[in-house]
Amino acid sequence: MKNSQGKLAFSRGGMKVAVWVCKRCGYVRDSRCKPRKCPNCGDQAEFEKQEEK
């Protein structure tokens, strides 16, 4: 399976992975949980859930 950035992604135990997008800078992260802080711009909890894989 490939993630939203075209890299290989693996799920553990068949759990679904959500795509989170930072509202401030557009950084995309594949994760089960909403990120607390954007590693790109440092904004606090401004992520929007786009889809589940």
Contacts in CASP RR format, 6 or more apart in sequence:
PFRMAT RR
TARGET T0000
AUTHOR 0000-0000-0000
METHOD contacts of the structure
MODEL  1
MKNSQGKLAFSRGGMKVAVWVCKRCGYVRDSRCKPRKCPNCGDQAEFEKQ
EEK
1 8 0 8 1.000
1 9 0 8 1.000
1 10 0 8 1.000
1 11 0 8 1.000
1 53 0 8 1.000
2 8 0 8 1.000
2 9 0 8 1.000
3 9 0 8 1.000
3 17 0 8 1.000
3 30 0 8 1.000
3 53 0 8 1.000
4 19 0 8 1.000
4 28 0 8 1.000
4 30 0 8 1.000
5 28 0 8 1.000
5 30 0 8 1.000
9 17 0 8 1.000
9 30 0 8 1.000
9 53 0 8 1.000
11 17 0 8 1.000
11 53 0 8 1.000
15 32 0 8 1.000
16 32 0 8 1.000
16 52 0 8 1.000
16 53 0 8 1.000
17 30 0 8 1.000
17 31 0 8 1.000
17 32 0 8 1.000
17 52 0 8 1.000
17 53 0 8 1.000
18 30 0 8 1.000
18 31 0 8 1.000
18 32 0 8 1.000
18 34 0 8 1.000
18 49 0 8 1.000
18 50 0 8 1.000
18 51 0 8 1.000
18 52 0 8 1.000
18 53 0 8 1.000
19 28 0 8 1.000
19 29 0 8 1.000
19 30 0 8 1.000
19 49 0 8 1.000
19 50 0 8 1.000
19 51 0 8 1.000
19 52 0 8 1.000
19 53 0 8 1.000
20 28 0 8 1.000
20 29 0 8 1.000
20 30 0 8 1.000
20 31 0 8 1.000
20 34 0 8 1.000
20 35 0 8 1.000
20 47 0 8 1.000
20 48 0 8 1.000
20 49 0 8 1.000
20 50 0 8 1.000
21 27 0 8 1.000
21 28 0 8 1.000
21 29 0 8 1.000
21 47 0 8 1.000
21 48 0 8 1.000
21 50 0 8 1.000
22 28 0 8 1.000
22 29 0 8 1.000
22 38 0 8 1.000
22 40 0 8 1.000
22 41 0 8 1.000
22 43 0 8 1.000
22 46 0 8 1.000
22 47 0 8 1.000
23 43 0 8 1.000
23 46 0 8 1.000
23 47 0 8 1.000
23 48 0 8 1.000
24 38 0 8 1.000
24 41 0 8 1.000
24 43 0 8 1.000
24 46 0 8 1.000
25 38 0 8 1.000
25 40 0 8 1.000
25 41 0 8 1.000
25 43 0 8 1.000
26 40 0 8 1.000
27 38 0 8 1.000
27 39 0 8 1.000
27 40 0 8 1.000
27 41 0 8 1.000
29 35 0 8 1.000
29 47 0 8 1.000
30 53 0 8 1.000
34 45 0 8 1.000
34 47 0 8 1.000
34 49 0 8 1.000
35 45 0 8 1.000
35 47 0 8 1.000
36 44 0 8 1.000
36 45 0 8 1.000
37 43 0 8 1.000
37 44 0 8 1.000
37 45 0 8 1.000
38 46 0 8 1.000
38 47 0 8 1.000
END
